[in-house]
């Protein structure tokens, strides 16, 4: 366990830091307002409507919001807790495995909240780690490149498309680098579990000169301007936000199966103001908070109380068994096993013919 813990500290230290701190004064204007400290992997511009919504109902609270990479969130909480310091009051991260590990290893505290009892069972681990979003891994495509023809909608169709159009698509496919992207690694691990022929897909992308990136924006930028024709397994929330501002970006939920991940929220054990952390978590779970998530952030809401098209309930009604959500459970710890991770990455590189 100590070796695994040291491994994640090392990973966080070699990944370029992205930490950006902003401060939102209390809406009441009180200079001595209490401060809610948040560590989050959600880009601050995307998160701002949620922060402002919280402050509208909590005018006495100022917010310190630190936007950082998922590995850094984990590392900061562990390091600050172990050194006897106070840490964030709330942590919000797309690294589902690392968030559950924080809870399992005693770095997060129980948050028994008014909505805990009705929260979907797959989205709540011991009232400690809560899934707050419902985000599919999607295909994105450059609409002008598919005028008069349908883009591939399943993995089998994707393989056929890449092999038939190698001359025109070579170097114009993008996906996550699973060695540098936690979300990319999670999606790939789930692909391997869901689809027995997934390595044919990866090999076909390798033959098509796939380009690898650690973040969504680089792929979406290239799809929107036509440099890329397709993006594979792109986080749907970022794709939806991008497509709302770039009409040439199309989005498809793969028809064979669609992996769905969630951002997990928790209150660290060593939070300086755990009551504020729990207050913010309760807001994110509330009908108002989830509605802001769905409508303003374009991130599908988990709560069964929220109506509209951008919710887990509606998506299940439309797509049914096609959706494969990743449950918040100790099963996520499997993805942190160093040997299994190394084996998956080696097979990935071999399939892509990378050395």
Secondary structure, DSSP 8 states (H G I E B T S, - for coil): -HHHHHHHHHHHHHS----EEEEE--TT--TT-EEEEEEESS-HHHHHHHHHHHHHH-TTEEEEEEE--HHHHHHHHHHHHHTT--B-SEEEES-HHHHHHHHHTT-EE----TTGGGS-GGGEETTTEEE-B-EEEEEEEEGGGGTTS----SHHHHHHHHHHTHHHHTT-EEEE-TTT-HHHHHHHHHHHHH-TTHHHHHHHHHHTT-EEESSHHHHHHHHHTTS-SEEEEEEHHHHHHHHHH-TTEEEE--SS-EEEE--EEEEETTBTTHHHHHHHHHHHHSHHHHHHHHHTS---B--TT--SSSBHHHHHHHHGGGEEE--SSGGGGGGG-HHHHHHHHHHHHHHHT--
